[in-house]
Amino acid sequence: MSSSYMLLVVEQPNDRRSRPAGEGQDRMNRMVRWGESLKARGVLEASNSLRSEAVRVQVQDSRRSLLDGPFAEAKEMIGGYFLLNCASRDEAIGIAGECPAAEWATIEVREIGTCAD
C-alpha cells in the first residue's frame, strides 16, 4: 500500500535575492528536470515553486485579520513542494536525498494525514 508524502523545500528567506545572476535559473532548470524524472518514475503527484511574498489570515471573534509578508521574523521559508506517492517513508526519504535543492536548502519530508493524526 502506498502513501502520499510532501517534500517541502525549506530555504533561507534572503537566499533568492542574494544569488549571483543566472544561478536562480540554473537551479530552477535542475529542479524541473528532477521533477520530470520523478514523473517518469510514476511517483510525482504535483509540484511547484512558491514565491516569497505571503499573507497570513487569522479569524478571531468572527473578525478576519490579514498580515502581508514576507515576514521579518521568519528564519526560513517554504520555497516549493513536491507531492509524491511512495511505497514507504524510506522511499520518500530516499527521493528527498536525490533532490537538487538539498544542496542549498533543507528538504522536509511529511506524510499526508488527517489533522487528527
C-alpha positions as a printed NumPy array, in Angstrom:
array([[  0.   ,   0.   ,   0.   ],
       [  1.388,   3.422,  -0.907],
       [  1.061,   6.742,   0.881],
       [  1.395,  10.367,  -0.131],
       [  4.349,  12.393,   1.109],
       [  5.037,  16.102,   0.82 ],
       [  8.616,  17.186,   0.262],
       [  8.934,  20.813,   1.379],
       [ 11.883,  22.853,   0.125],
       [ 12.854,  24.969,   3.146],
       [ 15.054,  27.937,   2.173],
       [ 16.671,  30.88 ,   3.904],
       [ 14.45 ,  33.953,   3.294],
       [ 17.156,  36.071,   1.596],
       [ 18.725,  33.267,  -0.45 ],
       [ 16.868,  34.074,  -3.661],
       [ 17.755,  37.777,  -3.564],
       [ 21.44 ,  37.179,  -2.857],
       [ 22.19 ,  34.666,  -5.654],
       [ 24.522,  35.647,  -8.484],
       [ 22.824,  36.39 , -11.82 ],
       [ 21.836,  33.231, -13.672],
       [ 22.188,  30.915, -10.666],
       [ 18.465,  31.037,  -9.92 ],
       [ 17.592,  29.989, -13.474],
       [ 20.159,  27.172, -13.333],
       [ 18.692,  25.906, -10.055],
       [ 15.179,  26.074, -11.436],
       [ 16.198,  24.145, -14.563],
       [ 17.752,  21.416, -12.399],
       [ 14.607,  21.176, -10.279],
       [ 12.348,  20.985, -13.357],
       [ 14.458,  18.157, -14.821],
       [ 14.368,  16.337, -11.47 ],
       [ 10.575,  16.744, -11.298],
       [ 10.268,  15.319, -14.811],
       [ 12.335,  12.302, -13.747],
       [ 10.01 ,  11.746, -10.757],
       [  7.017,  11.92 , -13.072],
       [  8.621,   9.357, -15.418],
       [  9.147,   7.071, -12.379],
       [  5.439,   7.377, -11.559],
       [  5.842,   8.871,  -8.063],
       [  5.138,  12.585,  -8.665],
       [  1.583,  13.754,  -7.954],
       [  2.217,  17.526,  -8.033],
       [  4.97 ,  20.101,  -7.605],
       [  5.504,  23.825,  -7.737],
       [  7.743,  26.659,  -6.651],
       [  6.38 ,  29.244,  -4.22 ],
       [  7.07 ,  32.975,  -4.219],
       [  8.429,  34.592,  -1.068],
       [  5.525,  37.047,  -0.724],
       [  2.748,  35.779,   1.527],
       [ -0.252,  36.819,   3.57 ],
       [ -1.292,  35.393,   6.926],
       [ -5.013,  35.097,   7.615],
       [ -6.459,  34.769,  11.113],
       [-10.071,  34.794,  12.277],
       [-10.714,  35.627,  15.927],
       [-14.095,  36.531,  17.365],
       [-15.513,  36.435,  13.819],
       [-13.069,  39.123,  12.68 ],
       [-10.617,  38.418,   9.939],
       [ -7.172,  39.959,  10.036],
       [ -4.508,  39.881,   7.346],
       [ -0.77 ,  40.344,   7.688],
       [  1.217,  40.758,   4.493],
       [  4.695,  39.237,   4.218],
       [  7.464,  38.375,   3.748],
       [  7.822,  38.308,   7.473],
       [ 10.954,  39.803,   9.028],
       [ 10.911,  37.339,  11.917],
       [ 10.9  ,  34.332,   9.582],
       [ 14.076,  32.285,   9.84 ],
       [ 13.119,  30.148,   6.835],
       [ 10.521,  29.977,   4.091],
       [  8.886,  27.225,   2.069],
       [ 10.249,  27.755,  -1.437],
       [  8.374,  24.921,  -3.103],
       [  6.979,  21.434,  -2.761],
       [  6.771,  18.006,  -4.352],
       [  3.804,  15.751,  -3.592],
       [  4.82 ,  12.12 ,  -4.011],
       [  3.106,   8.747,  -3.898],
       [  5.593,   6.323,  -2.348],
       [  5.534,   2.742,  -1.123],
       [  7.129,   3.757,   2.18 ],
       [  8.561,   6.571,   4.278],
       [ 12.026,   5.238,   3.499],
       [ 11.348,   5.601,  -0.231],
       [ 10.202,   9.221,   0.293],
       [ 13.336,   9.976,   2.327],
       [ 15.499,   8.395,  -0.364],
       [ 13.865,  10.534,  -3.037],
       [ 14.336,  13.653,  -0.876],
       [ 18.049,  12.856,  -0.775],
       [ 18.132,  12.975,  -4.592],
       [ 16.606,  16.463,  -4.726],
       [ 18.997,  19.045,  -6.225],
       [ 17.708,  21.664,  -3.751],
       [ 19.198,  19.642,  -0.894],
       [ 22.492,  21.292,  -1.922],
       [ 21.232,  24.788,  -0.966],
       [ 18.115,  24.162,   1.154],
       [ 16.624,  21.639,   3.56 ],
       [ 14.124,  19.095,   2.279],
       [ 11.466,  18.317,   4.869],
       [  9.514,  15.059,   4.391],
       [  5.965,  14.801,   5.738],
       [  3.407,  12.068,   5.257],
       [ -0.069,  13.274,   4.3  ],
       [ -2.576,  12.586,   7.077],
       [ -5.617,  13.998,   8.772],
       [ -5.484,  16.919,  11.202],
       [ -6.463,  14.446,  13.933],
       [ -3.221,  12.457,  13.457]])
